[in-house]
Amino acid sequence: MKPDPILEELWRVKDDLGREAGYDIDCIFAELRAAELQHPGPLIHSVEELRRYVGEQESRRDAASALALKEESPPGVRKAECE
């Protein structure tokens, strides 16, 4: 079976983190929580959350572009006055 470079990288990072924390699970999680604070933004825990997040972003983008396409003159202003 061909080795997967992504998995090998993931295992290497896991081993490095464990070694740096002295293989103390409490220390590992404390370091992870500190790292989360340095990178604000959504924290995705599952594929379902990722799909929901991507869907929301696409909906926002579509809504914004739809508003730009449906621009109309303000009420009570004739088109000739706007030009």
Buried (B, 14 or more C-beta within 10 A) or exposed (E): EEEEEEEEEEEEEEEEBBEEBEEEEEBBEEBEEEEEEEEEEEEEEEEEEEEEEEEEEEEEEEEEEEEEEEEEEEEEEEEEEEE
